[in-house]
C-alpha cells in the first residue's frame, strides 16, 4: 500500500491551496486526488470575487490575508492569474444601514480600506446608476477578482513544484478504516493509499464521501444560476463589483467584457442530488429576472445583449459558513467544505490555518473553533449579519 502523510480529496481551489501550503510548509508528503479535472465543481464557475466585507473578525482577517496573498501571486510564482482590483460596493437601504455601518467600522479597525458612501457619493461613484436618497453603500476600493480556472491550475502547478504529488483522473470510492481510525483511501481501480491524515475538500461531493465513511454532516449542494450580459457600448459604466441588498443581486465585470449577474438569495436555488449529473444550463426566466433587477440600478442593461448563463454549484451549510476541522467520530480525517460561495475569498488563509493545525506553520487569523464541524450539534451556529448568508 502506497503511503503519504496527507491525502487531499478534491482538486478545486481549496484542495489546491492546501496541497501548496502543506508542501511549502514542510509539513510532510502530500498527494492530491482529483477525479476529473481541476476546478470541475464550484471552482471553475466561480466569480472569484475577493472582498473583505464580512461581519466577523475571523472572516475579515482571513479575507484580508487572502486578498494580499492573491495580489502577490504573480510576483511570487511567475504566473498570471488575472488579478484585478475594480473595487466593490455593498448597497443597502436605511433598514440595513446600522448593520452596514457596524461592519465597516469593524473592518476599518482591522486595517481594511473601506468607508460608507451616501446616495450622493454613490451617484458620483457610478454616474450611470440610479440610487434612492435613503440608500448608502460600503465602498471597498481594494476588492478585486481573479480568473478562477487560471488560478486553480496555477496553484496546482505551484504545489507540484513544491513537492506535492498531483493525480488527476483518480476517483476516491471509499476509505480504509480500522475501527474509528481512517488509514487511507480506496481508489476506483481497487488500489489503496495509506495516510496519516485524509482531508476531504471535495466541495459538492463531500457529503456523499462522508456518508461512505458513515458520517452525516449538514452539507447541501445547490445549483445557483448565473447570467451574462454585454453592456451597450454607449454606456458610461464604472465597471465595479456590486452587492445590491436592495434588489437582491450581485454583478461583476468579466475578462471577456461581459457582466456576470447572480442572485443573493440561496434559498431559491435548486438542491443538487448528484453533482456528477446536474443541469448546467440557465433558464430564460432567470435571465429576464436578472435583467429586470439590474436595470433598476443600471438602466442601460434593459437594452443589453444576453450571452445566456450557466448553472453552477455551491456547497452550503445552515449558517452559510464552512465546516473545517476533524470529522466528528473519526480520527485521521478532516472536512474542509461548505463554503457557501466564500471559498475563493478565503482559500489561502484556510490552507494556512489547516496546515498549522495538522502540520506546521502559523494559523494567523484562522480560528478552528469558529468553523468547528460539530457546531450545529452543539447548537452554536455562526450568526449571519445580513439576510443573505452569502454575504457573511
C-alpha positions as CSV (number, residue, x, y, z in Angstrom):
1,X,0.0,0.0,0.0
2,X,1.5,3.4,-1.0
3,X,1.8,5.9,1.8
4,X,1.6,9.7,2.1
5,X,1.5,11.9,5.2
6,X,-1.5,13.8,3.7
7,X,-4.1,12.8,1.2
8,X,-6.3,15.6,-0.2
9,X,-9.5,14.6,-1.9
10,X,-10.6,17.3,-4.4
11,X,-8.8,19.5,-6.9
12,X,-10.8,22.7,-6.6
13,X,-9.3,25.9,-5.2
14,X,-9.5,24.6,-1.6
15,X,-7.7,21.3,-2.3
16,X,-5.1,23.0,-4.4
17,X,-4.3,25.7,-1.8
18,X,-3.9,23.1,0.9
19,X,-1.6,21.0,-1.2
20,X,0.5,24.1,-1.9
21,X,0.6,25.2,1.8
22,X,1.3,21.7,3.2
23,X,4.1,21.2,0.7
24,X,5.7,24.6,1.1
25,X,5.5,24.5,4.9
26,X,7.4,21.2,5.0
27,X,4.6,19.5,6.9
28,X,5.1,16.2,5.1
29,X,4.4,14.3,1.9
30,X,1.2,15.3,0.1
31,X,-1.0,13.6,-2.5
32,X,-3.9,15.5,-4.1
33,X,-6.5,13.3,-5.8
34,X,-8.9,14.8,-8.3
35,X,-11.5,12.6,-10.0
36,X,-11.9,14.6,-13.2
37,X,-10.1,17.9,-13.7
38,X,-9.1,20.9,-11.6
39,X,-12.0,23.2,-10.9
40,X,-14.6,20.7,-12.2
41,X,-17.0,21.6,-9.4
42,X,-17.7,25.0,-7.8
43,X,-14.3,26.5,-8.6
44,X,-14.4,26.5,-12.4
45,X,-17.7,28.5,-12.4
46,X,-16.9,30.8,-9.6
47,X,-17.0,34.6,-9.9
48,X,-13.7,34.5,-7.8
49,X,-14.6,37.8,-6.1
50,X,-12.1,38.8,-3.5
51,X,-13.5,41.2,-0.9
52,X,-13.1,41.8,2.8
53,X,-16.6,42.9,3.7
54,X,-17.6,40.5,6.4
55,X,-19.2,40.8,9.8
56,X,-16.8,38.7,12.0
57,X,-13.3,39.4,13.0
58,X,-12.2,35.9,11.9
59,X,-13.5,36.1,8.4
60,X,-12.4,39.8,7.9
61,X,-8.9,38.9,8.9
62,X,-8.9,35.8,6.8
63,X,-10.3,37.6,3.7
64,X,-7.7,40.4,4.2
65,X,-4.9,37.9,4.4
66,X,-6.1,36.0,1.4
67,X,-6.6,39.2,-0.7
68,X,-3.0,40.1,0.0
69,X,-1.8,36.6,-0.9
70,X,-3.6,36.7,-4.3
71,X,-2.2,40.2,-5.0
72,X,1.4,38.8,-4.7
73,X,0.8,35.6,-6.6
74,X,2.2,36.6,-9.9
75,X,5.4,38.1,-8.4
76,X,5.9,35.1,-6.2
77,X,5.2,32.3,-8.6
78,X,5.6,33.9,-12.0
79,X,2.2,33.0,-13.3
80,X,-0.6,35.5,-14.3
81,X,-3.9,34.7,-12.6
82,X,-5.6,37.9,-14.0
83,X,-5.7,39.6,-10.6
84,X,-7.7,42.8,-10.9
85,X,-8.9,45.5,-8.4
86,X,-12.0,47.2,-9.7
87,X,-13.3,47.8,-6.1
88,X,-16.7,46.7,-4.7
89,X,-19.7,48.4,-3.3
90,X,-22.4,46.9,-1.0
91,X,-25.6,48.8,-1.4
92,X,-28.4,48.9,1.1
93,X,-31.3,51.0,2.3
94,X,-31.9,52.6,5.7
95,X,-33.2,49.2,7.0
96,X,-29.7,47.6,6.8
97,X,-27.7,50.8,7.4
98,X,-26.9,50.1,11.0
99,X,-25.5,46.6,10.2
100,X,-23.5,48.0,7.3
101,X,-22.0,50.8,9.4
102,X,-21.1,48.5,12.2
103,X,-19.4,46.1,9.8
104,X,-17.5,48.9,8.1
105,X,-16.3,50.2,11.5
106,X,-15.1,46.7,12.4
107,X,-13.3,46.3,9.1
108,X,-11.6,49.7,9.5
109,X,-10.4,48.7,12.9
110,X,-8.7,45.7,11.3
111,X,-6.9,47.7,8.6
112,X,-9.4,47.4,5.7
113,X,-9.6,50.4,3.5
114,X,-13.4,50.9,3.4
115,X,-16.0,53.6,4.0
116,X,-19.7,54.3,4.0
117,X,-21.0,56.3,1.0
118,X,-24.3,58.2,1.0
119,X,-26.6,58.4,-2.1
120,X,-24.8,61.5,-3.4
121,X,-21.4,59.8,-3.2
122,X,-22.8,56.7,-4.8
123,X,-24.0,58.7,-7.8
124,X,-20.5,60.1,-8.1
125,X,-19.1,56.6,-7.9
126,X,-21.5,55.3,-10.6
127,X,-22.9,58.2,-12.7
128,X,-24.9,55.8,-14.8
129,X,-26.7,54.3,-11.8
130,X,-29.9,55.1,-10.1
131,X,-29.9,55.4,-6.3
132,X,-32.6,56.4,-3.9
133,X,-32.0,59.1,-1.4
134,X,-32.2,56.6,1.6
135,X,-29.6,54.3,0.1
136,X,-26.0,54.0,1.1
137,X,-23.1,51.7,0.4
138,X,-19.9,50.2,1.9
139,X,-17.2,51.0,-0.6
140,X,-14.1,48.8,-0.7
141,X,-11.6,50.0,-3.3
142,X,-9.2,47.1,-2.5
143,X,-11.7,44.5,-3.6
144,X,-10.9,42.5,-6.7
145,X,-11.1,39.2,-8.5
146,X,-9.0,36.6,-10.3
147,X,-9.6,34.2,-13.2
148,X,-10.9,31.1,-11.4
149,X,-9.7,28.4,-13.8
150,X,-6.4,30.0,-14.5
151,X,-5.9,30.4,-10.8
152,X,-6.6,26.8,-9.7
153,X,-4.3,25.4,-12.4
154,X,-1.5,27.9,-11.4
155,X,-1.9,26.9,-7.7
156,X,-1.8,23.2,-8.5
157,X,1.3,23.7,-10.6
158,X,2.9,25.6,-7.8
159,X,2.1,22.8,-5.4
160,X,3.6,20.3,-7.8
161,X,6.8,22.3,-7.9
162,X,6.8,22.4,-4.1
163,X,6.8,18.6,-4.0
164,X,3.1,17.7,-3.8
165,X,2.0,14.7,-5.9
166,X,-1.0,15.6,-8.1
167,X,-3.1,12.8,-9.5
168,X,-5.8,13.9,-12.0
169,X,-8.5,11.5,-13.1
170,X,-8.3,9.4,-9.9
171,X,-11.6,8.9,-8.1
172,X,-11.8,8.1,-4.4
173,X,-14.5,5.5,-3.8
174,X,-14.1,4.8,-0.1
175,X,-11.9,4.9,2.9
176,X,-9.5,2.4,4.6
177,X,-10.5,2.1,8.2
178,X,-9.5,0.4,11.4
179,X,-12.4,1.0,13.8
180,X,-12.9,4.7,14.1
181,X,-9.5,5.5,12.6
182,X,-9.2,6.4,8.9
183,X,-6.0,5.0,7.5
184,X,-6.3,6.0,3.9
185,X,-8.5,5.8,0.8
186,X,-9.7,3.3,-1.8
187,X,-9.5,4.3,-5.4
188,X,-11.6,3.4,-8.4
189,X,-9.1,0.9,-9.7
190,X,-9.3,-1.0,-6.5
191,X,-6.0,0.1,-5.1
192,X,-5.5,1.9,-1.8
193,X,-3.4,4.7,-0.5
194,X,-2.4,4.9,3.2
195,X,-2.1,8.3,5.0
196,X,-1.9,9.7,8.5
197,X,-4.5,12.3,7.5
198,X,-7.2,12.4,4.8
199,X,-8.6,15.8,4.0
200,X,-12.0,15.8,2.3
201,X,-12.1,19.0,0.2
202,X,-14.5,17.7,-2.4
203,X,-17.0,20.5,-2.4
204,X,-20.4,19.3,-3.7
205,X,-19.2,15.7,-3.4
206,X,-18.0,16.0,0.2
207,X,-21.3,15.0,1.8
208,X,-21.5,11.8,-0.3
209,X,-18.0,10.8,0.5
210,X,-18.6,11.3,4.2
211,X,-21.6,9.1,4.1
212,X,-19.3,6.4,2.7
213,X,-17.5,6.7,6.0
214,X,-20.8,6.5,8.0
215,X,-20.8,10.3,8.8
216,X,-23.6,12.7,8.0
217,X,-22.9,16.4,8.2
218,X,-25.1,19.3,7.1
219,X,-23.7,19.8,3.7
220,X,-26.1,20.5,0.8
221,X,-25.2,21.0,-2.9
222,X,-27.1,23.8,-4.6
223,X,-27.4,24.9,-8.2
224,X,-27.2,28.8,-8.3
225,X,-27.9,30.2,-11.8
226,X,-25.8,33.0,-13.2
227,X,-26.4,35.1,-16.3
228,X,-24.1,37.1,-18.6
229,X,-24.9,40.4,-20.3
230,X,-22.9,42.5,-22.7
231,X,-23.2,46.2,-21.7
232,X,-24.0,48.5,-24.5
233,X,-21.0,50.3,-26.0
234,X,-22.5,53.7,-25.3
235,X,-22.9,53.0,-21.5
236,X,-20.7,55.1,-19.2
237,X,-20.5,52.4,-16.6
238,X,-17.8,52.4,-13.9
239,X,-17.4,48.5,-14.2
240,X,-17.2,47.9,-10.5
241,X,-18.2,44.8,-8.5
242,X,-21.5,45.3,-6.6
243,X,-23.6,43.5,-3.9
244,X,-27.0,45.0,-4.1
245,X,-29.1,44.2,-1.0
246,X,-31.9,46.4,-2.2
247,X,-32.5,44.4,-5.4
248,X,-31.1,41.1,-4.1
249,X,-28.4,40.6,-6.7
250,X,-24.7,40.9,-7.3
251,X,-22.7,41.6,-10.5
252,X,-19.2,41.9,-11.7
253,X,-17.2,42.6,-14.9
254,X,-15.7,39.6,-16.6
255,X,-12.5,39.4,-18.5
256,X,-14.4,38.9,-21.7
257,X,-16.2,42.2,-21.2
258,X,-19.5,40.7,-20.1
259,X,-21.2,41.3,-16.8
260,X,-21.9,38.3,-14.6
261,X,-25.1,38.6,-12.6
262,X,-26.4,36.4,-9.9
263,X,-29.0,36.5,-7.1
264,X,-28.0,36.8,-3.4
265,X,-30.8,34.6,-2.0
266,X,-29.5,31.0,-2.0
267,X,-33.0,29.8,-0.8
268,X,-34.2,30.0,-4.4
269,X,-31.5,27.7,-5.7
270,X,-32.4,24.1,-6.5
271,X,-30.9,21.2,-4.5
272,X,-28.4,19.0,-6.4
273,X,-28.6,15.3,-5.5
274,X,-26.0,14.2,-8.0
275,X,-23.2,16.7,-8.7
276,X,-21.9,14.4,-11.5
277,X,-25.1,14.9,-13.4
278,X,-27.0,18.2,-13.0
279,X,-28.4,20.9,-15.2
280,X,-25.6,23.2,-16.1
281,X,-27.8,25.5,-18.2
282,X,-29.8,28.6,-17.3
283,X,-33.5,29.3,-17.6
284,X,-34.9,32.2,-19.7
285,X,-36.9,33.2,-16.6
286,X,-33.8,33.6,-14.6
287,X,-32.1,35.7,-17.3
288,X,-35.0,38.0,-17.5
289,X,-35.2,38.3,-13.7
290,X,-31.6,39.4,-13.6
291,X,-32.0,41.8,-16.5
292,X,-35.1,43.4,-14.8
293,X,-33.4,43.8,-11.4
294,X,-30.1,45.0,-12.8
295,X,-31.9,47.6,-15.0
296,X,-33.4,49.1,-11.9
297,X,-29.9,50.0,-10.9
298,X,-28.2,50.5,-14.2
299,X,-30.9,51.3,-16.8
300,X,-28.8,50.7,-19.9
301,X,-28.9,46.9,-19.2
302,X,-32.5,46.9,-20.4
303,X,-31.0,47.1,-24.0
304,X,-28.0,44.8,-23.3
305,X,-27.4,41.6,-25.3
306,X,-27.7,38.4,-23.3
307,X,-25.0,35.8,-23.5
308,X,-27.0,33.2,-21.7
309,X,-25.7,31.9,-18.5
310,X,-25.0,28.7,-16.5
311,X,-26.0,26.6,-13.6
312,X,-23.1,26.4,-11.1
313,X,-22.5,24.6,-7.8
314,X,-22.4,25.8,-4.2
315,X,-21.9,23.6,-1.2
316,X,-23.8,25.2,1.7
317,X,-24.3,24.8,5.5
318,X,-27.2,26.0,7.6
319,X,-25.3,29.2,8.7
320,X,-23.5,29.7,5.3
321,X,-20.1,29.2,6.8
322,X,-17.8,26.2,6.1
323,X,-17.1,23.1,8.1
324,X,-13.3,23.0,8.8
325,X,-11.9,20.5,11.2
326,X,-11.8,16.9,12.4
327,X,-14.7,14.8,11.2
328,X,-16.8,14.0,14.3
329,X,-16.4,10.4,15.4
330,X,-13.4,9.6,13.2
331,X,-9.7,10.0,13.7
332,X,-7.3,10.8,10.8
333,X,-9.9,12.7,8.7
334,X,-10.7,16.4,8.3
335,X,-13.5,18.0,6.4
336,X,-12.9,21.3,4.6
337,X,-16.2,22.1,2.7
338,X,-19.4,24.0,2.8
339,X,-18.1,27.4,1.8
340,X,-21.4,28.7,0.6
341,X,-19.8,31.0,-2.0
342,X,-16.9,32.1,0.2
343,X,-14.3,29.6,-1.0
344,X,-12.1,31.7,-3.3
345,X,-12.1,34.6,-0.9
346,X,-10.8,32.6,2.0
347,X,-8.9,29.7,0.5
348,X,-5.2,30.9,1.1
349,X,-6.0,31.7,4.7
350,X,-7.9,28.4,5.2
351,X,-5.0,26.5,3.7
352,X,-2.6,28.2,6.1
353,X,-4.8,27.6,9.1
354,X,-5.4,23.9,8.3
355,X,-1.7,23.3,7.7
356,X,-0.9,24.9,11.0
357,X,-3.4,22.6,12.8
358,X,-2.3,19.3,11.2
359,X,1.2,20.1,10.1
360,X,3.4,23.2,10.7
361,X,3.1,26.9,10.4
362,X,1.3,29.9,11.8
363,X,-2.5,29.8,11.6
364,X,-2.7,33.7,11.6
365,X,-6.4,34.6,11.6
366,X,-7.8,31.1,11.2
367,X,-9.8,30.0,14.3
368,X,-10.6,26.3,14.4
369,X,-13.3,26.7,17.0
370,X,-15.2,29.2,14.7
371,X,-15.5,26.7,11.9
372,X,-15.8,23.5,14.0
373,X,-17.8,20.8,12.1
374,X,-19.8,19.9,15.3
375,X,-21.1,23.4,16.0
376,X,-24.6,22.5,14.8
377,X,-25.0,19.5,17.1
378,X,-23.8,21.9,19.9
379,X,-26.5,24.4,18.8
380,X,-23.7,27.0,18.2
381,X,-24.1,28.2,14.6
382,X,-22.3,31.3,13.4
383,X,-24.6,34.3,13.4
384,X,-25.1,36.0,10.0
385,X,-25.4,39.8,10.0
386,X,-27.3,40.2,6.8
387,X,-30.5,38.5,5.5
388,X,-28.3,36.8,2.8
389,X,-25.9,34.2,4.1
390,X,-23.7,34.5,1.1
391,X,-22.6,38.0,2.4
392,X,-21.2,36.6,5.6
